[in-house]
């Protein structure tokens, strides 16, 4: 009974994908761009450096929400064993003797991990929920008297605008993941709900803003050990949590679309590297020396420098011929991003500006 209900739900999902691809072929470019934009990599390389130099607490919360949310997404995927439309449609007996619907594949279709819940939908929901609630908190604080005028509608308008944008983003992300046949509709809906729950939980957690380096180290170690231990334990029991990799390689229409960086362990080490790097950056002596409040010029220089440098740094792709080396370099690359943003760039800019000011004297 449960299998029949699941097959029916997944059959509906394939029909939804087929409907979108057939009726909105011109939207392909938009949906591919949305899937790219919703990737957590953009949170680490764009949102984090932007907010870190504007309001550090928001940037710190963004990293914690993104990392913990994606870690939970990995655990959920390993527990739920979710299929993906692009391989399920070829293997299911749901269609019987009828011809299975043909669905197109795209460069972002061939994700190699299980499908439920959607990582893109969960990450986008968590990150944008954090941004919306943080902006509302900042704009309605006691310092912003313009939003506190008696009888004023400023707060209502702001909330309406931000939450409309939030849900607009979520709808676009969900449609894009269904369009490219990477997820079923129920998987993206589950992703949005769980992402919002994670973000709401971190709205109530205060210790992340004053966490010690020891806490960052032990949190990273625990999360990594738990995931690896869970994999090893189930492997010993005869359950292969990487069962989806073979399906992706078999059913993806182009071998080059199956990327090592979409595997579960690549995601795990990328996120753990980011969290560990944030701890290093916030507890670096360079950050201690440069964290004194700077003017608007200093902040602008830090933002622009961070975005440009990280854009260049992101072009470095770890070699994929050896999985262990790829995972190690992915961890190191991810750790470098918050470390550079939080400590090295601000220190260099403030040192350069102070030298120029002394020369002027």
C-alpha positions in Angstrom: 0.0 0.0 0.0 2.8 2.4 1.0 4.8 1.6 -2.1 1.7 2.1 -4.3 1.1 5.5 -2.8 4.7 6.5 -3.2 4.7 5.3 -6.9 1.5 7.3 -7.5 3.1 10.4 -5.9 6.3 10.0 -7.9 4.3 9.3 -11.1 2.5 12.6 -10.5 5.9 14.2 -10.1 7.1 12.9 -13.4 3.9 14.2 -15.1 4.6 17.6 -13.5 8.2 17.6 -14.9 6.9 16.6 -18.3 4.2 19.3 -18.2 6.8 22.0 -17.4 9.3 20.9 -20.0 6.6 20.6 -22.7 4.7 23.8 -22.0 7.5 26.1 -20.9 10.6 25.1 -23.0 11.6 28.8 -23.3 12.0 28.9 -19.5 14.9 26.5 -19.5 17.5 29.2 -19.2 15.7 30.8 -16.3 15.2 27.6 -14.4 18.9 26.5 -14.9 20.0 29.9 -13.6 17.7 29.6 -10.6 19.1 26.2 -9.7 22.6 27.7 -10.0 21.7 30.7 -7.8 20.0 28.5 -5.1 23.2 26.5 -4.6 24.7 27.0 -1.2 28.0 27.9 -2.8 26.6 31.3 -3.5 25.8 31.7 0.2 29.4 31.1 1.1 30.9 33.2 -1.7 28.4 36.0 -2.0 26.0 36.4 0.9 28.5 35.7 3.7 31.3 38.2 2.6 28.6 40.8 1.9 27.0 40.5 5.3 30.1 39.9 7.3 31.4 43.4 6.7 27.9 45.0 7.1 26.6 43.0 10.1 28.8 40.2 11.4 26.1 38.5 13.4 23.9 38.0 10.3 26.8 36.4 8.4 27.6 34.1 11.3 24.0 32.9 11.5 23.9 32.4 7.7 26.9 30.0 7.9 25.4 28.0 10.8 22.0 27.8 9.2 23.5 26.7 5.8 25.9 24.2 7.3 23.7 22.6 9.8 20.8 22.6 7.4 22.8 20.9 4.7 24.2 18.4 7.2 20.6 17.5 8.3 19.7 17.3 4.7 22.4 14.7 4.1 21.2 12.6 7.1 17.6 12.8 6.0 18.5 11.7 2.5 20.4 8.7 3.8 17.4 7.8 6.0 14.7 8.4 3.5 16.3 6.7 0.4 14.5 9.2 -1.9 14.5 8.5 -5.7 15.1 11.1 -8.4 12.9 11.5 -11.4 15.6 11.2 -14.0 16.4 7.6 -13.0 13.1 6.5 -11.4 11.2 6.9 -14.6 13.5 4.3 -16.3 13.4 1.7 -13.5 9.9 1.8 -12.1 7.2 -0.7 -12.8 4.6 1.9 -12.2 3.8 2.4 -15.9 3.4 -1.4 -16.5 3.3 -2.2 -20.3 2.8 1.5 -21.2 5.7 3.6 -22.5 7.2 5.7 -19.7 7.1 9.4 -20.3 10.2 11.0 -21.8 11.8 13.7 -19.7 14.7 15.8 -20.7 17.9 16.1 -18.7 20.2 19.1 -18.3 23.7 19.7 -16.9 22.3 20.2 -13.4 20.0 17.2 -13.5 22.4 14.4 -12.6 22.8 14.9 -8.9 24.3 11.8 -7.4 22.8 11.7 -3.9 19.3 10.6 -2.8 16.5 13.0 -3.6 14.5 13.6 -0.4 14.4 16.3 0.8 15.7 18.7 -1.8 19.0 20.3 -0.7 18.5 23.3 -3.0 15.0 24.0 -1.7 16.1 23.4 1.9 19.2 25.6 1.6 17.3 28.4 -0.2 14.5 28.3 2.4 16.9 28.4 5.3 19.2 31.1 3.9 16.4 33.4 2.7 14.3 32.9 5.8 17.4 34.0 7.8 17.9 37.0 5.6 14.3 38.2 5.8 14.0 37.8 9.6 17.4 39.5 10.1 16.5 42.4 7.9 13.2 42.9 9.7 14.9 42.7 13.1 17.5 45.3 12.0 14.9 47.7 10.4 12.4 47.5 13.2 15.0 47.9 16.0 14.9 50.9 18.3 17.6 52.7 16.3 15.3 52.8 13.2 12.8 55.3 14.5 11.3 55.8 11.0 9.7 52.3 11.3 8.3 53.1 14.7 6.2 56.1 13.9 2.7 55.8 15.5 0.1 54.8 13.0 2.8 54.3 10.3 2.5 51.4 7.8 6.2 51.2 7.1 6.7 47.9 9.0 3.7 46.3 7.3 4.9 47.3 3.9 8.4 46.1 4.6 7.1 42.7 5.9 4.8 42.3 2.9 7.6 43.1 0.5 10.2 40.8 2.0 7.9 37.8 2.6 6.5 38.2 -1.0 10.1 38.1 -2.3 10.9 35.1 0.0 8.0 33.0 -1.3 8.6 34.1 -4.9 12.2 32.8 -4.5 11.0 29.5 -3.0 8.4 28.9 -5.8 11.1 29.6 -8.5 13.6 27.2 -6.8 11.0 24.5 -6.4 9.8 24.8 -10.0 13.4 24.8 -11.3 14.3 21.6 -9.5 11.1 19.9 -10.8 11.7 21.2 -14.3 15.2 19.8 -14.6 14.0 16.4 -13.3 16.3 16.5 -10.2 13.4 16.3 -7.7 9.8 15.3 -7.3 7.4 18.0 -6.1 7.0 16.5 -2.6 10.7 16.5 -2.2 11.1 20.3 -2.8 8.1 21.0 -0.6 9.7 19.0 2.2 12.9 20.9 1.6 11.3 24.3 2.0 9.5 23.3 5.2 12.6 21.7 6.9 14.8 24.7 5.8 12.4 27.1 7.4 12.4 25.0 10.6 16.2 25.1 10.8 16.3 28.8 10.3 13.6 29.5 12.9 15.5 27.3 15.4 18.7 29.4 14.9 16.7 32.5 15.5 16.5 31.3 19.1 20.2 30.1 19.5 22.5 32.8 20.9 25.7 30.9 21.7 26.8 30.7 18.1 27.8 34.4 18.2 30.3 33.8 21.0 31.3 30.2 20.3 35.0 29.5 21.1 37.4 27.9 18.7 37.2 24.8 20.8 33.5 24.7 20.2 33.9 25.1 16.5 36.5 22.3 16.4 34.4 19.9 18.4 31.2 20.7 16.5 33.0 20.1 13.2 34.5 16.9 14.5 31.2 15.6 15.9 29.2 16.3 12.7 31.9 14.7 10.5 32.3 11.7 12.7 28.6 11.1 13.1 28.0 11.2 9.3 31.0 9.0 8.5 30.2 6.6 11.4 26.6 6.4 10.3 27.8 5.4 6.8 30.3 2.9 8.1 27.7 1.3 10.4 25.1 0.8 7.8 27.8 -0.4 5.3 28.7 -3.1 7.8 25.0 -4.0 8.0 24.9 -4.4 4.2 23.2 -1.1 3.4 25.2 1.0 0.9 24.3 4.7 1.4 26.0 5.5 -1.9 23.5 3.4 -3.9 22.5 6.4 -5.9 25.9 7.0 -7.5 25.5 3.9 -9.7 22.0 5.0 -10.8 23.3 8.4 -11.7 26.1 7.0 -13.8 23.7 4.5 -15.5 20.9 6.9 -16.4 22.5 10.3 -16.9 22.5 10.9 -20.7 26.0 12.4 -20.6 28.7 11.1 -18.4 30.3 14.5 -17.9 27.2 15.7 -16.1 27.9 13.4 -13.2 30.1 15.4 -10.9 32.1 14.2 -7.9 31.3 17.5 -6.1 27.6 16.5 -6.0 28.3 13.3 -4.0 27.2 13.2 -0.3 30.7 13.2 1.1 31.7 16.2 -1.1 28.8 18.1 0.4 29.7 17.0 3.9 33.4 18.0 3.8 32.6 21.3 2.0 30.2 22.3 4.8 32.5 21.1 7.6 35.4 23.0 6.0 33.3 26.2 5.9 32.2 25.9 9.6 35.8 25.2 10.7 37.1 28.1 8.6 34.6 30.4 10.2 35.9 29.4 13.6 39.5 30.0 12.5 38.6 33.4 11.0 36.7 34.7 14.1 39.5 33.6 16.4 42.4 34.6 14.3 44.8 37.3 15.7 44.4 39.2 12.5 40.6 39.4 13.1 41.2 40.6 16.7 43.4 43.4 15.4 41.1 44.5 12.6 37.6 44.0 14.0 37.5 47.5 15.5 34.7 49.4 13.7 35.8 51.0 10.5 34.2 53.6 8.4 31.9 53.2 5.4 35.0 53.3 3.0 36.7 50.5 4.9 33.6 48.3 4.9 33.0 49.0 1.2 36.6 48.1 0.3 36.4 44.9 2.4 33.1 43.9 0.6 34.4 44.6 -2.9 37.8 42.9 -2.2 36.2 39.8 -0.7 33.7 39.3 -3.5 36.4 39.8 -6.2 39.0 37.6 -4.5 36.5 34.8 -3.7 35.2 34.9 -7.2 38.7 34.2 -8.5 39.3 31.6 -5.8 36.1 29.8 -6.7 37.5 29.2 -10.2 40.0 26.8 -8.6 38.5 23.3 -9.0 40.2 20.4 -7.0 41.3 17.6 -9.2 38.8 14.7 -9.4 41.1 11.8 -10.4 41.5 10.8 -6.8 38.4 11.0 -4.5 40.3 11.3 -1.3 42.4 14.1 -2.6 39.4 15.9 -4.0 37.6 15.7 -0.6 40.6 17.0 1.2 41.2 19.9 -1.1 37.4 20.7 -1.0 37.6 20.9 2.8 40.6 23.2 2.7 39.1 25.4 -0.1 35.9 25.8 1.9 37.8 26.6 5.1 39.8 29.3 3.3 36.6 31.2 2.3 35.5 32.4 5.7 39.1 32.7 7.0 40.0 35.1 4.2 36.8 37.0 4.5 36.8 37.4 8.3 40.5 38.1 9.0 43.0 38.4 6.1 41.2 40.8 3.8 40.1 43.3 6.6 43.5 43.2 8.2 45.3 43.9 4.9 42.9 46.7 3.9 43.0 48.4 7.3 46.8 48.1 7.5 47.1 49.6 4.0 44.8 52.5 4.9 46.6 53.2 8.2 49.9 53.3 6.4 48.5 55.8 3.8 47.1 58.0 6.6 50.5 58.0 8.4 52.2 59.0 5.1 49.7 61.9 4.8 50.8 63.2 8.1 
